[in-house]
């Protein structure tokens, strides 16, 4: 019996050992399976990452190269074909007579030759976009995790008391959420103010004499637009009026009474403040200004803005320009004799544009516009973009008069009148039988080309009225709208810089120069005020760095 008991114990011990060894082997097998699964997931992730990088760094640049090269050839061929057909009709010969020579010239001039696109530049751009998107995703994930942890702590802090009723616990949850939002708002505001001060210190280090900060946009009298004298021309001086002042914050009755007393005693014209005063917009009044080479006044009318401009204005001007949305009229006298091919207008910028189309399309468009407008000089891909054309050939209407016959600048219709402009061949004389549109087209053709515009002069003693109106530029939304064809949001491309209207001589002097600001530019503009910067940060339009 004792032997049987001993054998049973040994048998049970052996079974236990077998079970232990089986459980250990199972555990090892399970761990091995887990490790294999993790390795497989890592390999799959690495393969996917490699595929994404291959697409971003190799396939995409080569595809862009092929697409834009093909597009370049097609556009060049179409231009050559259309030019050949036009010449064939003009000289009454076969179109093939001009097609081959034009194609050879176009290839020689790199019109049809595929542009050499820098693949390395495209790869760098694609890599920047890839890593930027990846970093943004990681920051968003960390931010979401952090927010979830904070919310979880707030919820736990509001529900730890068991003896409170359900209503009281709900109240505590709401109070906790409000407290969290208040703290987050205070933190973001503090970071925004610190970032704004750092940005302004960097701007001061540049020592830019043309930098001029903007007032808070909530105080702009013609918001969301602010038209001001540009610092590019330090000699420009303006005459102030009541409508040009900023709106004032009224906090107490004493301030209201003080303001009323000041208004009773102020004169009709006061000293112009370059930092706070603005041009009139839709007020049916003119702002007087003066520079070293010009003295005159300006009127602005913008569609969609509040003001006193009647609907009749848009009806009458619609006879010349359909769907007019923008008008700036400048009237005045030059102080010295200047040749007309030496005065240009357009746009000048100090920082490169953003979100521009591929360089091939931009280059092709620029060359096409240069063919249409002989005097055009532009480069929108440069570090300091610009586009310039002769003033006399770009404005919609131009009137040259004596002081006795000068038209009223506030008139809805500015006449096309250049009869007293003297040249070598009497080009502008004897055109009274033509209507206003025909006169304007004739004047634009003559004064847009530097070769013909150099025959004429801006003379002292005569009053020049320049009427610039457009149907594409909408200042109320700060967009360039060509109907269903194209709509450009200018704030996406201008890098926080305003468009301008100016007249500039060949030696760098300005007859007049004004900046057209919009609230949409401020998130990217170093001229932005501190209060606006904080507001944009709280609204999520900018991220303080």
FIMARGU-183354 format. One record per residue: residue in one letter; x, y, z of N, C-alpha, C, O in turn. Coordinates in steps of 0.05 Angstrom, whole numbers, plus 5000, padded with zeros to 4 digits. Atoms other than C-alpha are relative to their C-alpha. Layout:
BEGIN
AXYZXYZXYZXYZ;...
This chain:
BEGIN
X501749765000500050005000501750255000501150454986;X498249774999505750475016501350044973501650274964;X498849985027508950314948498150124981498950284964;X502049895018502450464912499650305004499350454985;X500349714994501751134947502350164989502050384978;X497649865010508951314929499950034970500550234958;X500249995029507751124856497950214990498250344970;X502149815008501351544854501050285003500450464986;X498949734996504952144882501950074977501950294967;X498149945021510452074830498650054974499350224958;X501649965025505252014775498850274999498850414979;X501249734999501652644798502150224996501750424983;X497849805003508353004804500850034970501350254961;X499250005029510052804732497950144983498650294965;X502249865015503153044708500250305004499850464986;X499749724994504253704743502350134984502150354974;X497749895015511053784711499350034970500150224957;X500849995029508053624642498250254996498550394976;X501849775003502554144653501550265002501050454987;X498449764998507654654676501650054975501750284965;X498449965024512054534616498250074976498950234959;X501949935022505854564570499150295002499050434982;X500949724997503555224600502350194993501850404981;X497749835007510655514593500450014970500850224959;X499750005029511055294521497850164987498250304967;X502249845011504155594508500550305004500050464986;X499449714996506356254539502150094981501950314970;X497949935019512656254497498950034972499550224957;X501249995027508556104435498350254996498350384975;X501749765002503556664450501750254998501150434982;X498249775001509157164463501350024972501650244961;X498750005027512456944397498050104979498750254961;X502149915019505857044360499650305002499350444982;X500349714996505057744390502350154987501950354973;X497649875011512157924371499949994969500650194956;X500250025030511057674299497950194989498350324969;X502149815009504658074294501050295001500550444983;X498949724998508158714318502050054978502150264966;X498049975021513958594270498650034973499550194956;X501549985025508958484214498850284996498850394975;X501249735002505359134230502250214996501750404981;X497849815005512059504234500950004971501450204959;X499150035027514159224167497950134981498750264962;X502149885017507459414136500050305001499650444981;X500049714997507860114165502550124985502250324971;X497749905014514960194139499749994970500550174955;X500550025029512859944070498150214991498650334969;X501949795008506960424069501450275000501050434982;X498649754998511460994091501950044977502350254965;X498250005022516460804038498550064974499550214957;X501649955024510960803985499250294999499250424978;X500849725000508461484007502350184993502050374977;X497749835007515461774005500749974971501650174958;X499450045028516561463937498250174982499050304963;X501949845015510261803911500650295003500550444983;X499649724995511862463944502650114987502650324975;X497349905007519262513927500849934971502750054961;X499150085026519562173859497850014979498150154959;X502150015020513062033823498750274995498250344972;X501349745003509762703837501650204984500550334966;X498449815017515563133811500249934971500050104954;X499850085028516262713748497450044986497450124962;X502749965013508762743735499650304995498650374973;X500349715005508763503744501750094977500950264961;X498349935022514663553697498749944974498750114955;X501350085025511063173643497550164993497150244971;X502649865005504363523652500650294991499550384971;X499549725007507164233650501650034974501250234960;X498649995026511864083593498149964977498250114957;X502050045021506063813552498250254997497650334975;X501649765001501864413571501450234986500250384971;X498449795012507464883550500049974970499750164955;X499950055028507964553482497350064987497250184965;X502649965012500464563470499350304999498350394978;X500649725000499765293490501750144979500750324964;X498349885021505765483446499049944972499050114955;X501050075027502865103387497450164993497150254971;X502549855004496065443396500650294993499450414976;X499349725005499266133399501250034972500450224958;X498849995026503465993337497949974978497950114958;X502050055020497465713299498150244997497550324975;X501849765002492866303317501450244987500250384972;X498549795013498366793298500349964970500150154955;X499750065028499466443232497450054985497450154963;X502649965013491966453216499450304997498550394977;X500449715001491567193234501750144978500750314963;X498349895020497467363190499149924972499350074953;X500950105026494666933133497650174991497450244967;X502249835007488167333135500950284993499850414975;X499149735005491967983138501450034973501050244960;X498549985025496467833078498849844977499949824955;X501450165021491567383040501749794988502049764963;X498450235009496166783036499149765016497549785034;X500750254986495866063060501250025029503250145034;X499150004972496465953135502649855003504249915021;X497550154998502065453124502450174993504750105001;X497849835008506266013095501450125025503850175025;X499049884976507066293166500549805022501949855041;X500050194977506265663209502949915006503749925029;X497350114994513265353201501950225010503350175030;X498249794989517166013209499450085029501250115045;X500849934972513166183271500849785019501749845042;X499350224982514265493300503050005006503949965028;X497149994996521865553289500750235018502450205036;X499549784983521866243320499149955029500550025048;X501050064973517766003378501849805015502349835039;X498250194987522365413391502650145008503750105029;X497649854994528365883387499550195024501450235040;X500649824978524866353435498949855025498049985044;X500850174977523065763482497150035006496249985029;X502949984996515565873472498849725000497249655017;X501050275002514265153449501949795013501149565017;X498150194987520464843480499249955028498750145043;X500850054972518664483545501950135019504350105017;X498449854980521064893603501449805018500349595026;X498450184983526564573645499050055029499950245042;X501049974972522864473711502049875019502949645014;X498050094981527564383770498749785017497249835035;X501250224985525763683795500850015030499249945047;X499149994972529963783858498450215015497750165039;X501649814987526064413874497249895006496149945028;X502650124995519464043865500149795022498349775039;X499750204978522063483910500250145027499050055047;X499849864974523963983963497250115009496550095032;X502749904993517064313959498249775009496749815029;X501750234992513663633962500849905028499149835044;X499050094974518063424021499150195022498350105044;X500949804980516464074058497149965006496249975029;X502950034996509063964047499449745016497749735033;X500450264987509563234069500750015030499149935047;X499249994972513463364133498350205016497850175039;X501849814986509163974149497349875007496349915029;X502650144995502763554142500449805022498749775040;X499550204980505963004184500350135028499150035047;X499749864974508063494239497450115010496850115034;X502749894992501163824238498349785011496949825031;X501650224990497863144247500949915027499349875045;X499050084974502462964305499350205021498550135043;X500849794980501263634339497049985006496350015030;X502950024995493763554330499449765017497749775035;X500550244984494062844359500850055029499349985047;X499149944973498063074419498150205014497550175038;X501849814988493463664429497349875008496249935029;X502550144993487263224426500349825025498549825042;X499550174976490262734477500250175025499150105046;X499849824976492063314523497350115008496750135032;X502649904994485163604517498249795013496849855032;X501750224988481862934532500849955029499149905046;X499150044973486162844594499150225018498250175041;X500949774984484463544619497049985005496150025028;X502950024996477063434607499349775019497549795035;X500550234982477462754642500550085029499050015047;X499449914972480663074703497850195010497150185034;X502149814991475363624704497549855007496249905027;X502450164994469763114700500349855026498449835042;X499550154976472862694755499950185025498950105046;X500049814977473863304799497250095007496650165030;X502749914995466463484792498249785010496049835020;X501750234992463862784808501049845024500149625028;X498850174979468062564867498350005026498749825043;X501749994975462862764921497549834996495949884978;X502250185004457862194929497450115012495250035003;X502449914987453062574974498650234985496550324994;X501249785015451563124922497849894982497949664973;X502250085018445163094882500950024971503050124965;X499350015028445062994807500150294988501850354972;X500049725010443363734794502550155008503650304992;X497649864991449063984836502549904985504350064979;X497750115015453963514801500050124971502250184961;X500149885027451563784733501050295001502450384983;X499149724998452564494757503050025003504350194991;X497149994996459664334779501449934974503550054968;X498750075026461164014711500050254982502050304968;X500249765017458764644675502050215010503450344994;X498149814989462765084723502949924994504650094988;X497450095007468864654711500750054971503050134965;X499549955028468164714636500450294995502250364980;X499649715004467365464639502750095011504050265000;X497549934988473365514685502349924981504350074978;X498050095018477465104636500250184975502450264967;X500049835023475365524577501150285006502550404990;X498949744992476966164616503049995002504450174993;X497150034997483965904633501349984972503450104967;X498950035027485165694560500050264985501950324971;X500249745014482866364534502250195011503550334996;X497949834988487466734584502849914991504550084985;X497350105008493366284565500550084971502750174964;X499649945028492266384490500450304996501950394979;X499749715002491467134499502850095009504050264996;X497349944990497967164539502149934978503950084973;X498150095021501666764484499850194976501950254964;X500349825023498767214430501350275004502650374986;X498749744995500967854463503049985000504450164991;X497150045000507867574474501149974972503250084965;X499250045028508267354401499950264985501650324968;X500349755014505868034377502450195008503550324991;X497849834991511168404419502649904988504350074980;X497650105012516567944393500150074970502250144959;X500149935028514268054321500650304996502050374977;X499549715003514268814331502950075006504050254994;X497249954994521268784362501749934976503750074969;X498550085024523868414300499650214978501550264963;X500549805020520568934256501650255006502750384988;X498449764993524069494295502949964993504350154986;X497250065006530769144285500650054970502950114963;X499649955029529769204209500450294994501650364973;X499649715003529569964217498950084972500350224957;X501249935026524870034157498650275003496650295018;X501349744997523070764148497150014988495650194994;X502750015012516870574107498049845016495749825008;X501950154983513870144162498350195016499350375029;X501849834986507670454191497749835012496249724996;X502050174988503170084241497150094994496750334989;X502849945005495670044231498450045026499149915045;X501849984976490270264281498249755001498049604982;X501950234996485369754309497850014979496550224976;X501950005022480769544252497150065009495550144993;X502649944990474669614296499450305000497150385003;X500349725000475870364294500150134972499850374969;X499949895027476470434219497350124992495349994995;X502649875007471170924194498649874976496249904974;X501250125024470070544129500649705000501149584979;X499450284999471269834154498249834983495949904978;X497450124994473169314133502350104983504349974981;X498049895018477169764085501350245013499950405027;X498649774989482470264106501950104978503949974972;X498449895021485470714051501750225012500650425023;X498349804987491471114075502350084981503049944962;X497749905014497271524049502449825005502949745028;X497850194998503271084035502650145009503150375002;X497549894991509971184069502249984978504550074983;X498150015022513471034002500850284990503050334981;X499449725008512971783987499850175025497750265033;X500049844976515072174049499050284997498250415016;X500849725004513372834017497050034997496050264996;X502949985004505972664009498650105025498949995046;X501449874978501573104053497150014993496450084970;X502950005004493973054060498750205018499850285038;X501749814984488573524086497949845014496449685001;X501850164985484373234141497150114999496750354996;X502849934998476773234145498749835022499949645032;X501350134978471772994197499649704995499749545013;X500550285006470272344160502449825001502249585001;X497650155001477472134160501149905027503049765028;X499150074973478172044235499049735008496949644999;X500850264989477871384272497550035017497050255029;X502250004981471671194310501250005028503349885034;X499049984973472471344384498449835019495949805016;X501450164980470870884442498950185021500450335034;X501349834980465871234487499349845024497549665024;X500450154975466170974558498450155020496950025036;X501449854979463371534600498650244988499250334965;X501449765010458772134593501950244999501650414982;X498149785000464572594610501550004973502150224962;X498650015025468272344548498350104977499250234959;X501949915021462072454505499850315000500050444979;X500249714999461373174530502650134991502650344978;X497449895008468873294520500349994969501250184957;X499950025029468373044448498250204987499050324966;X501849815012462373484433501250285002501050444983;X498849744997466074094460502350044980502750254969;X497749995019472173924416498950044972500050194956;X501149985027467773844354498950284995499050384973;X501149735003464474524367502350204994501950394979;X497949815003471174874370502049944978503750114972;X497950075020475074514315499450144973497150214968;X500349875025476274814247499249794979499249554984;X500950185021473874524181502349824991501849584985;X497750165007480974284164501950005023502650205034;X498150044978485574004216502549864989502649784966;X497550125008492573714214499549704994498249565010;X500350285008492973034179501849835017504149895022;X498650204984495072444222500649764983498749624975;X499350215019498871944179499449725012498949534996;X500450264988497771374229497149925003496449695004;X502850064994490271434239498050094979495849984978;X501949895019487071824182499949844975501849724966;X500550175024484071504120498850164978497650374983;X501349885023481671684051497049965002496149775014;X502950045000474171774040499249774982500549734961;X501050225016470371174014496950024999495650015019;X502949975004463371263985498850235016496550215025;X501049774985462671934019499150234982498050434990;X500549795019461872343955501450265008500450485004;X498249784993467472793981502849934990503449694986;X497350045010474672883958502050065021501650245037;X497749944982481172853997502150144984503050054963;X497949845012486273383979502749915010503049855034;X497350094993493673193978502050154983501350274963;X497949875015500373453954502649865004503249775026;X497350114998507273173938501950204987501150424979;X498049825012513673483911499550054971500450264960;X500349975028511473383839497150014991496550034967;X502850015008503873363841498350125023498950085046;X501949904981498073713876497249944989496550024967;X502650075010490973453871498249895022498549955046;X502050114982485173073903499249734989499549674966;X500750275007482472363903497249935011496450035032;X502650104992475572033906499949704996500949594976;X500250295001474171293921497149915002495650015018;X502650124999467870903906500349704996501449604976;X499750295001467470153921497249875004495749955022;X502550144999461569693909499949835025501949705033;X500450174976458769343971500750135026500350025047;X499349854976461169874020497850205007496550314989;X502049814992456570304061500950294994503350344994;X499349725005456271044045497850154986495550074988;X502049825012452771594006500049984970498650144957;X499950035029454371363935497349894990496549674999;X502750105008447471303900500249784979502349744967;X500150225019445370723857500250114971501049964953;X499849885027444971203797502850004989503249994965;X497250015009452571213795500649744986501849754964;X499450265012453070473780498449964974499349824956;X501550025024447570533728501350154977501650054955;X498849835021450871103690502849894992503449884968;X497350105007457970813694499849724987501649644973;X500450265013455170133672499850024970500249824956;X500149975029454370423603502849984988503149914964;X497250035010462070423597501349755010502649614995;X498850234988464169883645497849835013496649925033;X502150174989459469303659500749905027503049835033;X499650104973458569103731502350145015504050005027;X497849854987463169653757500049955030497949965043;X499750064971465769483827502050175014502250175038;X497749854989471669953837500550254984500650234959;X499349765014473170673820501750185018501050235042;X498349814987478871133841500550224980501650174958;X499649775017479071833810502150195013501750275036;X497949814990485372273818500050234980500250204956;X500049765016485272983793501950205011501950265036;X498049814990490873493797501850104979501550054955;X498249865018496573873768502949925006503749915029;X497150064996503873673757501550265004500950464991;X498449764994508974163784502450034981503750244981;X497849985019514174013730499349844975497649664976;X500550135026514373773658501349725001503749695005;X499150284999514973003656499049864975496749884967;X500750155024515072563594498149775008498549645029;X502150194993509072093592501049715002499849555017;X498950284998513271453582501649965026502749755030;X498550024975516671613649498249985025499349985047;X501950014977510371573693498549734998497149694979;X501250275000507970873711498149975025498250135043;X501850084977502670563757499849705001500749574982;X500250294998501169863782500149925029498650015046;X499750114972503469493845502949935006504349834988;X497350074990509969413885499749885027498249975044;X500250154975511068933942502849935010504749904994;X497450044988516768793991500449705007502749625012;X499750284993515368054007498949834977497049924963;X500950175022514367473958497149915004496149895026;X502850094999507267243941499949715010501949575009;X500450274991504466603970497949864983496249994971;X502050175013500466023940499750084970497450094960;X500249935028502166233869500049754983501049544992;X500050235017501065753810502849924992504750074998;X497450085009506865363780501350214982499950364968;X498649795014512265803750499649994970499650204957;X500450025029510965543680497650154991497650304972;X502549865007503865793679500350305005499450464988;X499649724994505866453712501750134979501050354969;X498249895020511566563663498550034973498850244960;X501549985025507066413603498050225000497750374981;X501949784997501666883629501350274998500250454986;X498649745001506667443640500950074972500650304963;X499149955027509567373570497650074982497850244964;X502349945017502567373540499050285006498350434987;X500949724993500568013578502050214989501250424981;X498149815010507068343556499650044970500150264959;X500549975029505268203483497550184996497550344978;X502549845002498268503494500550295008499650474994;X499449734990500969103533503050054997504649965013;X497249975005507669333504501650125023503950065027;X498549864979509569773563500049865027500949975047;X500350144974508169253617502749885009504149754993;X497750134987513769043664499149875025497950005043;X501150154977512168503715501749765006502849644988;X498850254991515067933755498749945027499650045048;X501550064976510267643806501349765016500349695037;X498650224986515067063825502550105014503949935027;X497549894988520667523849499750025031497550005041;X500149954971522467633922498650265007497450295028;X501449754997519768333913498350044975499150174956;X501650005025514068253862499150284992499050465009;X500949745011511768823818498649954974499049754960;X501249985027507468983758499550304995498150435010;X500049715006508069663725499250044971500149894953;X500749925027504969993663499750305000499550435021;X500249715003504570693636497350115010495249995003;X502549894988499471123673498050094978495650024981;X501849905020496571443610498649784984496549834972;X501250225016495270773577498549805017497349615006;X501350194983492370413638497350105011495549935016;X502449904988486970873665497649974981498049964957;X502450045017479770783640499350254985498750244961;X500649755012478471513626502150205008503250195030;X498049794994483272103621499050264987498350274964;X500949745009481572833615502250215006503250225029;X498049794997486473403604498750274994497750314972;X501549755003483674103615501550235012503550195026;X499049764987485274803634498550045026496549905032;X501349954974483275083702497250114996495650095014;X502749905005477175403670498149784991495749804996;X501850215012474474773636500249735015499149545005;X499750254986476374243687497449895010495750045020;X502650124990470673743703500049975030502149975043;X500350054971468073633773500849715006499849534993;X499050274994471673043804497849825011498149575009;X502250174989465072813836498049934979496149784986;X501950085022461472753769500249704996502349584997;X500150285005459172053754501549924974502749714973;X498850065026461772093682502350204996501950444992;X497749845007468872353671500449984970500749764959;X499850015029469572543597502849914991504849955005;X497450075013475072263552500850244983499750284961;X499449745013478372923532503050045001504050135022;X497149965001485672953510500750174976502950164966;X499549845024484973453453502350205003503650264983;X497949794997489873953483502749875006504750025011;X497450134997495373423492501550044974500649964953;X498549945024500673653443502249804995503749725013;X497950185008505173183405501250094974500750314965;X498749925024509273173342498249974975498750094954;X501750055023503672933296497150075003495550014986;X502849924995497273213326498149765002495949764991;X501550254999494772513343497350045014495349925006;X502549974984489572743394498250234990496150285002;X501749795010486873323353498249894978498949704964;X501850085021480973253307498649735005498149584986;X501450254994477472663343497350055012496249885026;X502649944988471073013363497749834988495749805001;X502150165012467072583315499849725012497949585007;X500150274988468871953355498650015027498650215041;X501350014974464871723415502149955022504549925016;X498150014977467971663485501549745001503949745007;X498650255000469570923480502249994979504449894984;X498050005022473171013413502350185007504650115001;X497849824991477171603441501749865020504249885019;X498450144980479171193501501749784989504149764997;X498450225012481370593460502450124984504650014985;X497949875016485371053414502250115019504650085013;X498049894981488771403474501649785013504049805016;X498650234987490370733508502149884982504449824990;X498250115019493570463445502550174996504750074992;X497849815004497871083438501850035025504350035022;X498549944975499971193511500949765015502449785035;X499150244987500870473532502749904990504149755003;X497550085012506870383486502150215005501750444997;X497949804995513270723509501150134975501950364976;X498949895024515470813438498450244989499550424977;X501749785009509571273422499450195023498950435018;X500649824977508271553493502250205005501750415017;X497849814995515171883494499750264985501250454989;X500449765015512572403445498450215016498350445008;X501949834985507872703498501150065028502849915038;X499149914974508873073564497650065018495650155009;X501849894979505073203629501050285005503250325015;X499249724999505173963629499050145025496750095033;X501149834979504774433688498050204990498250294967;X502049805008498874903686497549874989495450004988;X502450155008494074363660499049825022500649725038;X501250184980489273953703499549734987498149714967;X500350275010489573203692498149845018498349855043;X501950164985483772753713500349714991499949644967;X499550285005485372003717497749845013497549845037;X502250164990479271553724500649704996500749604973;X499450285001480970833741497749845011497249845036;X502350164991474870373744500349714990501449674968;X499750285007474569613743497449855008495949945026;X502350184992469269063746501049755013499349595022;X498950254989473968513772500950035028500849835044;X498949964973476968813835497850085019496650295016;X502149954980472168773894501350055027502449875040;X498749934975474769153954498449915025499649875046;X501650084976468968954000500749725009500749665033;X499250274994471068223996503049954996504049735001;X497150015007478368363975500549754983502149584990;X499750235019477867883916500150114972499250334966;X499949945029479267893842498249804987498849564983;X502150185010472967613811499550044971498850264962;X500550005029472367443737497549834995497549684976;X502550155004465367153744500449705005501649635025;X499850294997464966403734502749894992503249654995;X497450105010471966363704502049985022503349775025;X497949994980476366553763499350195023498250405018;X500349834976475866823834502449965018502849745028;X497550014983482266983872499550155026498750385026;X500049874974482167123946502750125005504749985010;X497449875000487667643949501649965026504049955025;X498550034975489367544022501649735001503549715016;X498550255001491666824005502750034986504549874989;X497749985017496967083957501850245007504250235002;X498549754996499167783980501950005024503450195027;X498250034978502767554043499850245019501850355028;X500449784981499668104086500850274990501450455006;X499349745012501168674038497750114984496249974971;X502349885014496169174010500650064971502950104963;X499849905027494869333938500050315001499150425021;X499749714999496170063919498950124974498449984955;X500349845024494270603870501950245002501950395022;X497949804999500071063853500850084972500049954952;X498749925024503671443799502950065007503550215025;X497249994993511271383798501650084976501149984954;X498349925022516571713756502449814997502949645014;X497750185005522671373726502250035020503849845023;X497949974980527271663779499149945028500550005047;X500950104974523171373836498350195017497650125039;X501749824985518971973857497149944994496449854972;X502950065002511471893869498550264997498850455012;X501949785002506272373843497849975022496950175033;X501950074978501372033891500449705006501149554988;X499750284992501471373929498249945024498550075045;X501950084979495871053971499949705003500249564983;X500350284994495070374004497149935005495750085019;X502750104996488569974003500049755017500449535007;X499950214980488269554066497249875003495250004998;X502550144993482969034084500549845025502849755030;X499750154975481668684150501149724995502449615013;X499150275006483168014116503049984998504149765001;X497150005002490468214107501449995027503749905029;X498749954974491768344181501249755013503449775025;X498750234986493067624206502849944990504449825005;X497450055011499267604161501750254998503950254986;X498649755003501368334166501450095025500150085047;X498749904976506668594214498950275009499550355032;X501249754992502869254214497649975018496550175028;X502450054984497168924252500350105029502450085041;X500049904973495269234319500049775020499249545013;X499950214980496068844384497249885005496949645008;X502750104994488568794398498949834977497649634982;X500950165023487168544327501449735000500249524993;X498450245000492768034333498949805021498749565016;X501150174979489967764399497249894991496649664996;X502650095009482967734369500249784979498749584980;X499650205020485367344309501049735012500349525003;X499050254986489066854355497849865014497649615013;X502250134986482866734397498049884980496749684986;X501850115020478766624333501249774984499849654968;X498750225014483866114308501050074972501849894957;X499149935027485866514246503150014999504249984977;X497150015000493166544268500849835025499249805044;X499050164978497366114314502550145011504550144997;X497649864988502166494361502349815001502049585010;X497550175000509266224354501850105021504049995025;
